[in-house]
Amino acid sequence: MAKNRGAIVVDIEKCKGCELCVGSCPTQVIKMAPEVNGKGYRYAFMENPDACTGCANCAVVCPDGVITVYRVKVEAEN
């Protein structure tokens, strides 16, 4: 049976660090970086990429539209 795997790409220079994506992630993939971007904001990144399902909750709640979600189907290994 196929399983969904996902990945997100955050435009770190446009991220304002609102953390809405962190709270919306059901698998706790997204965290805030300890460093800041060029505007002085902490930005979101994938801390646990293996857990991402590509649900796109993060992209939907992002007020600035800086998150792109990619989803692929992976065949389960037997």
Biopython code that builds the backbone (N, CA, C, O; Angstrom):
import numpy as np
from Bio.PDB.StructureBuilder import StructureBuilder

atoms = [
    (1, "MET", "N", (0.836, -1.183, 0.000)),
    (1, "MET", "CA", (0.000, 0.000, 0.000)),
    (1, "MET", "C", (0.881, 1.246, 0.000)),
    (1, "MET", "O", (1.898, 1.291, 0.692)),
    (2, "ALA", "N", (0.500, 2.232, -0.759)),
    (2, "ALA", "CA", (1.286, 3.462, -0.874)),
    (2, "ALA", "C", (1.066, 4.362, 0.338)),
    (2, "ALA", "O", (-0.020, 4.415, 0.916)),
    (3, "LYS", "N", (2.122, 5.058, 0.696)),
    (3, "LYS", "CA", (2.072, 5.988, 1.817)),
    (3, "LYS", "C", (2.473, 7.364, 1.295)),
    (3, "LYS", "O", (3.383, 7.487, 0.474)),
    (4, "ASN", "N", (1.785, 8.396, 1.780)),
    (4, "ASN", "CA", (2.132, 9.758, 1.370)),
    (4, "ASN", "C", (3.328, 10.253, 2.158)),
    (4, "ASN", "O", (3.386, 10.105, 3.379)),
    (5, "ARG", "N", (4.274, 10.839, 1.457)),
    (5, "ARG", "CA", (5.415, 11.504, 2.072)),
    (5, "ARG", "C", (5.402, 12.922, 1.558)),
    (5, "ARG", "O", (4.998, 13.176, 0.423)),
    (6, "GLY", "N", (5.833, 13.827, 2.371)),
    (6, "GLY", "CA", (5.826, 15.208, 1.951)),
    (6, "GLY", "C", (7.108, 15.917, 2.310)),
    (6, "GLY", "O", (7.974, 15.387, 3.007)),
    (7, "ALA", "N", (7.199, 17.123, 1.815)),
    (7, "ALA", "CA", (8.323, 18.001, 2.134)),
    (7, "ALA", "C", (7.834, 19.428, 1.965)),
    (7, "ALA", "O", (6.977, 19.708, 1.127)),
    (8, "ILE", "N", (8.385, 20.324, 2.763)),
    (8, "ILE", "CA", (8.034, 21.734, 2.613)),
    (8, "ILE", "C", (9.292, 22.534, 2.308)),
    (8, "ILE", "O", (10.402, 22.168, 2.694)),
    (9, "VAL", "N", (9.080, 23.627, 1.609)),
    (9, "VAL", "CA", (10.149, 24.578, 1.343)),
    (9, "VAL", "C", (9.646, 25.927, 1.843)),
    (9, "VAL", "O", (8.588, 26.402, 1.431)),
    (10, "VAL", "N", (10.421, 26.532, 2.736)),
    (10, "VAL", "CA", (10.054, 27.828, 3.309)),
    (10, "VAL", "C", (10.967, 28.893, 2.708)),
    (10, "VAL", "O", (12.187, 28.735, 2.690)),
    (11, "ASP", "N", (10.376, 29.967, 2.221)),
    (11, "ASP", "CA", (11.160, 31.114, 1.763)),
    (11, "ASP", "C", (11.593, 31.855, 3.029)),
    (11, "ASP", "O", (10.863, 32.702, 3.544)),
    (12, "ILE", "N", (12.781, 31.529, 3.520)),
    (12, "ILE", "CA", (13.196, 32.020, 4.836)),
    (12, "ILE", "C", (13.354, 33.532, 4.899)),
    (12, "ILE", "O", (13.215, 34.117, 5.973)),
    (13, "GLU", "N", (13.636, 34.167, 3.790)),
    (13, "GLU", "CA", (13.786, 35.627, 3.812)),
    (13, "GLU", "C", (12.445, 36.350, 3.893)),
    (13, "GLU", "O", (12.393, 37.515, 4.290)),
    (14, "LYS", "N", (11.366, 35.675, 3.523)),
    (14, "LYS", "CA", (10.039, 36.289, 3.607)),
    (14, "LYS", "C", (9.262, 35.848, 4.840)),
    (14, "LYS", "O", (8.241, 36.452, 5.169)),
    (15, "CYS", "N", (9.723, 34.807, 5.530)),
    (15, "CYS", "CA", (9.042, 34.304, 6.733)),
    (15, "CYS", "C", (9.164, 35.330, 7.850)),
    (15, "CYS", "O", (10.254, 35.828, 8.131)),
    (16, "LYS", "N", (8.021, 35.648, 8.492)),
    (16, "LYS", "CA", (8.005, 36.625, 9.579)),
    (16, "LYS", "C", (7.980, 35.985, 10.959)),
    (16, "LYS", "O", (7.890, 36.691, 11.964)),
    (17, "GLY", "N", (8.057, 34.667, 11.022)),
    (17, "GLY", "CA", (8.149, 33.981, 12.300)),
    (17, "GLY", "C", (6.886, 34.000, 13.134)),
    (17, "GLY", "O", (6.966, 34.022, 14.363)),
    (18, "CYS", "N", (5.729, 33.993, 12.509)),
    (18, "CYS", "CA", (4.467, 34.062, 13.260)),
    (18, "CYS", "C", (4.155, 32.763, 13.998)),
    (18, "CYS", "O", (3.366, 32.777, 14.943)),
    (19, "GLU", "N", (4.746, 31.652, 13.597)),
    (19, "GLU", "CA", (4.610, 30.330, 14.207)),
    (19, "GLU", "C", (3.253, 29.672, 14.000)),
    (19, "GLU", "O", (2.974, 28.659, 14.642)),
    (20, "LEU", "N", (2.402, 30.200, 13.137)),
    (20, "LEU", "CA", (1.115, 29.556, 12.875)),
    (20, "LEU", "C", (1.306, 28.180, 12.259)),
    (20, "LEU", "O", (0.534, 27.263, 12.541)),
    (21, "CYS", "N", (2.315, 28.026, 11.428)),
    (21, "CYS", "CA", (2.578, 26.741, 10.785)),
    (21, "CYS", "C", (2.980, 25.670, 11.805)),
    (21, "CYS", "O", (2.636, 24.498, 11.653)),
    (22, "VAL", "N", (3.703, 26.080, 12.830)),
    (22, "VAL", "CA", (4.152, 25.136, 13.858)),
    (22, "VAL", "C", (2.947, 24.511, 14.554)),
    (22, "VAL", "O", (2.895, 23.295, 14.741)),
    (23, "GLY", "N", (1.995, 25.331, 14.931)),
    (23, "GLY", "CA", (0.802, 24.839, 15.610)),
    (23, "GLY", "C", (-0.136, 24.050, 14.721)),
    (23, "GLY", "O", (-0.904, 23.224, 15.214)),
    (24, "SER", "N", (-0.090, 24.289, 13.415)),
    (24, "SER", "CA", (-1.005, 23.605, 12.500)),
    (24, "SER", "C", (-0.494, 22.243, 12.038)),
    (24, "SER", "O", (-1.251, 21.475, 11.444)),
    (25, "CYS", "N", (0.760, 21.936, 12.295)),
    (25, "CYS", "CA", (1.364, 20.688, 11.806)),
    (25, "CYS", "C", (0.972, 19.514, 12.701)),
    (25, "CYS", "O", (1.370, 19.476, 13.865)),
    (26, "PRO", "N", (0.194, 18.548, 12.177)),
    (26, "PRO", "CA", (-0.252, 17.421, 13.005)),
    (26, "PRO", "C", (0.859, 16.434, 13.369)),
    (26, "PRO", "O", (0.709, 15.658, 14.312)),
    (27, "THR", "N", (1.965, 16.458, 12.634)),
    (27, "THR", "CA", (3.051, 15.515, 12.906)),
    (27, "THR", "C", (4.275, 16.190, 13.525)),
    (27, "THR", "O", (5.328, 15.565, 13.656)),
    (28, "GLN", "N", (4.144, 17.442, 13.900)),
    (28, "GLN", "CA", (5.207, 18.201, 14.571)),
    (28, "GLN", "C", (6.517, 18.201, 13.792)),
    (28, "GLN", "O", (7.591, 17.979, 14.351)),
    (29, "VAL", "N", (6.405, 18.454, 12.496)),
    (29, "VAL", "CA", (7.557, 18.493, 11.613)),
    (29, "VAL", "C", (8.263, 19.851, 11.672)),
    (29, "VAL", "O", (9.486, 19.924, 11.554)),
    (30, "ILE", "N", (7.493, 20.917, 11.854)),
    (30, "ILE", "CA", (8.020, 22.272, 11.714)),
    (30, "ILE", "C", (8.403, 22.865, 13.066)),
    (30, "ILE", "O", (7.666, 22.757, 14.045)),
    (31, "LYS", "N", (9.558, 23.484, 13.092)),
    (31, "LYS", "CA", (10.042, 24.214, 14.269)),
    (31, "LYS", "C", (10.562, 25.567, 13.808)),
    (31, "LYS", "O", (10.707, 25.818, 12.612)),
    (32, "MET", "N", (10.839, 26.426, 14.768)),
    (32, "MET", "CA", (11.410, 27.735, 14.447)),
    (32, "MET", "C", (12.923, 27.656, 14.611)),
    (32, "MET", "O", (13.426, 27.085, 15.579)),
    (33, "ALA", "N", (13.630, 28.229, 13.665)),
    (33, "ALA", "CA", (15.094, 28.212, 13.679)),
    (33, "ALA", "C", (15.616, 29.103, 14.809)),
    (33, "ALA", "O", (15.008, 30.130, 15.110)),
    (34, "PRO", "N", (16.720, 28.729, 15.429)),
    (34, "PRO", "CA", (17.307, 29.586, 16.460)),
    (34, "PRO", "C", (17.951, 30.845, 15.882)),
    (34, "PRO", "O", (18.086, 31.852, 16.578)),
    (35, "GLU", "N", (18.352, 30.788, 14.600)),
    (35, "GLU", "CA", (18.945, 31.961, 13.957)),
    (35, "GLU", "C", (17.847, 32.784, 13.283)),
    (35, "GLU", "O", (16.705, 32.335, 13.191)),
    (36, "VAL", "N", (18.178, 33.955, 12.826)),
    (36, "VAL", "CA", (17.204, 34.858, 12.219)),
    (36, "VAL", "C", (17.541, 35.097, 10.745)),
    (36, "VAL", "O", (18.675, 34.900, 10.307)),
    (37, "ASN", "N", (16.519, 35.528, 9.993)),
    (37, "ASN", "CA", (16.724, 35.849, 8.589)),
    (37, "ASN", "C", (17.234, 37.287, 8.456)),
    (37, "ASN", "O", (17.540, 37.928, 9.461)),
    (38, "GLY", "N", (17.326, 37.786, 7.250)),
    (38, "GLY", "CA", (17.850, 39.119, 6.997)),
    (38, "GLY", "C", (17.028, 40.251, 7.598)),
    (38, "GLY", "O", (17.524, 41.365, 7.772)),
    (39, "LYS", "N", (15.769, 39.962, 7.915)),
    (39, "LYS", "CA", (14.897, 40.974, 8.512)),
    (39, "LYS", "C", (14.839, 40.876, 10.030)),
    (39, "LYS", "O", (14.157, 41.667, 10.680)),
    (40, "GLY", "N", (15.558, 39.899, 10.599)),
    (40, "GLY", "CA", (15.609, 39.750, 12.047)),
    (40, "GLY", "C", (14.556, 38.832, 12.638)),
    (40, "GLY", "O", (14.373, 38.816, 13.855)),
    (41, "TYR", "N", (13.857, 38.064, 11.807)),
    (41, "TYR", "CA", (12.830, 37.145, 12.288)),
    (41, "TYR", "C", (13.375, 35.722, 12.344)),
    (41, "TYR", "O", (14.131, 35.302, 11.468)),
    (42, "ARG", "N", (12.985, 34.987, 13.379)),
    (42, "ARG", "CA", (13.227, 33.548, 13.380)),
    (42, "ARG", "C", (12.303, 32.948, 12.339)),
    (42, "ARG", "O", (11.151, 33.368, 12.232)),
    (43, "TYR", "N", (12.769, 31.985, 11.574)),
    (43, "TYR", "CA", (11.981, 31.428, 10.474)),
    (43, "TYR", "C", (11.686, 29.948, 10.701)),
    (43, "TYR", "O", (12.380, 29.272, 11.460)),
    (44, "ALA", "N", (10.651, 29.461, 10.032)),
    (44, "ALA", "CA", (10.243, 28.061, 10.141)),
    (44, "ALA", "C", (11.143, 27.177, 9.288)),
    (44, "ALA", "O", (11.643, 27.599, 8.245)),
    (45, "PHE", "N", (11.343, 25.938, 9.750)),
    (45, "PHE", "CA", (12.090, 24.950, 8.964)),
    (45, "PHE", "C", (11.615, 23.549, 9.336)),
    (45, "PHE", "O", (10.958, 23.364, 10.361)),
    (46, "MET", "N", (11.947, 22.566, 8.507)),
    (46, "MET", "CA", (11.579, 21.172, 8.765)),
    (46, "MET", "C", (12.584, 20.546, 9.714)),
    (46, "MET", "O", (13.709, 20.239, 9.318)),
    (47, "GLU", "N", (12.186, 20.356, 10.962)),
    (47, "GLU", "CA", (13.088, 19.717, 11.914)),
    (47, "GLU", "C", (13.037, 18.193, 11.801)),
    (47, "GLU", "O", (14.048, 17.520, 12.005)),
    (48, "ASN", "N", (11.865, 17.651, 11.477)),
    (48, "ASN", "CA", (11.678, 16.208, 11.406)),
    (48, "ASN", "C", (11.101, 15.833, 10.034)),
    (48, "ASN", "O", (9.927, 15.474, 9.943)),
    (49, "PRO", "N", (11.901, 15.912, 8.975)),
    (49, "PRO", "CA", (11.371, 15.722, 7.616)),
    (49, "PRO", "C", (10.782, 14.343, 7.339)),
    (49, "PRO", "O", (9.904, 14.222, 6.485)),
    (50, "ASP", "N", (11.234, 13.307, 8.029)),
    (50, "ASP", "CA", (10.712, 11.961, 7.783)),
    (50, "ASP", "C", (9.259, 11.807, 8.201)),
    (50, "ASP", "O", (8.583, 10.885, 7.746)),
    (51, "ALA", "N", (8.764, 12.696, 9.062)),
    (51, "ALA", "CA", (7.392, 12.590, 9.547)),
    (51, "ALA", "C", (6.393, 13.371, 8.692)),
    (51, "ALA", "O", (5.187, 13.264, 8.916)),
    (52, "CYS", "N", (6.858, 14.143, 7.733)),
    (52, "CYS", "CA", (5.968, 14.989, 6.925)),
    (52, "CYS", "C", (5.105, 14.134, 6.005)),
    (52, "CYS", "O", (5.614, 13.278, 5.281)),
    (53, "THR", "N", (3.788, 14.374, 6.037)),
    (53, "THR", "CA", (2.850, 13.655, 5.183)),
    (53, "THR", "C", (2.409, 14.479, 3.985)),
    (53, "THR", "O", (1.715, 13.967, 3.106)),
    (54, "GLY", "N", (2.799, 15.746, 3.937)),
    (54, "GLY", "CA", (2.394, 16.614, 2.844)),
    (54, "GLY", "C", (0.961, 17.089, 2.957)),
    (54, "GLY", "O", (0.322, 17.370, 1.943)),
    (55, "CYS", "N", (0.442, 17.184, 4.172)),
    (55, "CYS", "CA", (-0.960, 17.558, 4.379)),
    (55, "CYS", "C", (-1.262, 18.991, 3.953)),
    (55, "CYS", "O", (-2.411, 19.308, 3.646)),
    (56, "ALA", "N", (-0.265, 19.853, 3.928)),
    (56, "ALA", "CA", (-0.363, 21.261, 3.505)),
    (56, "ALA", "C", (-1.071, 22.166, 4.498)),
    (56, "ALA", "O", (-1.408, 23.297, 4.146)),
    (57, "ASN", "N", (-1.311, 21.717, 5.724)),
    (57, "ASN", "CA", (-1.900, 22.594, 6.741)),
    (57, "ASN", "C", (-1.049, 23.836, 6.939)),
    (57, "ASN", "O", (-1.579, 24.936, 7.098)),
    (58, "CYS", "N", (0.254, 23.669, 6.930)),
    (58, "CYS", "CA", (1.160, 24.789, 7.157)),
    (58, "CYS", "C", (1.022, 25.851, 6.072)),
    (58, "CYS", "O", (0.997, 27.046, 6.368)),
    (59, "ALA", "N", (0.932, 25.424, 4.832)),
    (59, "ALA", "CA", (0.813, 26.361, 3.721)),
    (59, "ALA", "C", (-0.528, 27.086, 3.744)),
    (59, "ALA", "O", (-0.608, 28.256, 3.369)),
    (60, "VAL", "N", (-1.578, 26.401, 4.180)),
    (60, "VAL", "CA", (-2.908, 26.999, 4.225)),
    (60, "VAL", "C", (-2.974, 28.115, 5.270)),
    (60, "VAL", "O", (-3.589, 29.153, 5.026)),
    (61, "VAL", "N", (-2.347, 27.909, 6.429)),
    (61, "VAL", "CA", (-2.441, 28.908, 7.502)),
    (61, "VAL", "C", (-1.399, 30.010, 7.395)),
    (61, "VAL", "O", (-1.501, 31.014, 8.100)),
    (62, "CYS", "N", (-0.403, 29.854, 6.539)),
    (62, "CYS", "CA", (0.654, 30.863, 6.424)),
    (62, "CYS", "C", (0.085, 32.158, 5.848)),
    (62, "CYS", "O", (-0.362, 32.175, 4.701)),
    (63, "PRO", "N", (0.095, 33.247, 6.627)),
    (63, "PRO", "CA", (-0.505, 34.496, 6.147)),
    (63, "PRO", "C", (0.279, 35.156, 5.012)),
    (63, "PRO", "O", (-0.267, 35.983, 4.282)),
    (64, "ASP", "N", (1.537, 34.801, 4.862)),
    (64, "ASP", "CA", (2.360, 35.420, 3.835)),
    (64, "ASP", "C", (2.617, 34.506, 2.637)),
    (64, "ASP", "O", (3.270, 34.918, 1.678)),
    (65, "GLY", "N", (2.113, 33.272, 2.679)),
    (65, "GLY", "CA", (2.257, 32.352, 1.555)),
    (65, "GLY", "C", (3.689, 31.988, 1.239)),
    (65, "GLY", "O", (4.044, 31.862, 0.067)),
    (66, "VAL", "N", (4.527, 31.813, 2.256)),
    (66, "VAL", "CA", (5.943, 31.535, 2.022)),
    (66, "VAL", "C", (6.291, 30.044, 2.083)),
    (66, "VAL", "O", (7.460, 29.675, 1.970)),
    (67, "ILE", "N", (5.278, 29.190, 2.262)),
    (67, "ILE", "CA", (5.525, 27.750, 2.369)),
    (67, "ILE", "C", (4.980, 27.044, 1.132)),
    (67, "ILE", "O", (3.819, 27.222, 0.763)),
    (68, "THR", "N", (5.825, 26.247, 0.501)),
    (68, "THR", "CA", (5.434, 25.404, -0.623)),
    (68, "THR", "C", (5.513, 23.956, -0.153)),
    (68, "THR", "O", (6.495, 23.550, 0.467)),
    (69, "VAL", "N", (4.473, 23.181, -0.451)),
    (69, "VAL", "CA", (4.406, 21.787, -0.014)),
    (69, "VAL", "C", (4.517, 20.878, -1.219)),
    (69, "VAL", "O", (3.877, 21.103, -2.246)),
    (70, "TYR", "N", (5.335, 19.849, -1.083)),
    (70, "TYR", "CA", (5.481, 18.827, -2.105)),
    (70, "TYR", "C", (5.033, 17.501, -1.511)),
    (70, "TYR", "O", (5.304, 17.207, -0.347)),
    (71, "ARG", "N", (4.342, 16.702, -2.322)),
    (71, "ARG", "CA", (3.847, 15.416, -1.843)),
    (71, "ARG", "C", (4.163, 14.343, -2.876)),
    (71, "ARG", "O", (3.989, 14.553, -4.076)),
    (72, "VAL", "N", (4.627, 13.196, -2.400)),
    (72, "VAL", "CA", (4.885, 12.036, -3.260)),
    (72, "VAL", "C", (4.327, 10.788, -2.609)),
    (72, "VAL", "O", (4.229, 10.700, -1.385)),
    (73, "LYS", "N", (3.961, 9.822, -3.440)),
    (73, "LYS", "CA", (3.516, 8.543, -2.910)),
    (73, "LYS", "C", (4.710, 7.612, -2.895)),
    (73, "LYS", "O", (5.449, 7.521, -3.875)),
    (74, "VAL", "N", (4.897, 6.929, -1.794)),
    (74, "VAL", "CA", (6.001, 6.003, -1.630)),
    (74, "VAL", "C", (5.400, 4.615, -1.391)),
    (74, "VAL", "O", (4.551, 4.440, -0.517)),
    (75, "GLU", "N", (5.841, 3.652, -2.163)),
    (75, "GLU", "CA", (5.367, 2.292, -1.974)),
    (75, "GLU", "C", (5.933, 1.735, -0.682)),
    (75, "GLU", "O", (7.127, 1.865, -0.411)),
    (76, "ALA", "N", (5.078, 1.119, 0.110)),
    (76, "ALA", "CA", (5.510, 0.530, 1.376)),
    (76, "ALA", "C", (6.382, -0.690, 1.107)),
    (76, "ALA", "O", (6.126, -1.479, 0.198)),
    (77, "GLU", "N", (7.420, -0.815, 1.929)),
    (77, "GLU", "CA", (8.307, -1.971, 1.791)),
    (77, "GLU", "C", (7.741, -3.141, 2.548)),
    (77, "GLU", "O", (7.172, -2.964, 3.625)),
    (78, "ASN", "N", (7.886, -4.347, 2.005)),
    (78, "ASN", "CA", (7.401, -5.546, 2.691)),
    (78, "ASN", "C", (8.530, -6.305, 3.302)),
    (78, "ASN", "O", (8.310, -7.346, 3.922)),
]
sb = StructureBuilder()
sb.init_structure("model")
sb.init_model(0)
sb.init_chain("A")
sb.init_seg("    ")
for serial, (resi, resn, name, xyz) in enumerate(atoms, 1):
    if name == "N":
        sb.init_residue(resn, " ", resi, " ")
    sb.init_atom(name, np.array(xyz, "f"), 0.0, 1.0, " ", f" {name:<3s}", serial, name[0])
structure = sb.get_structure()
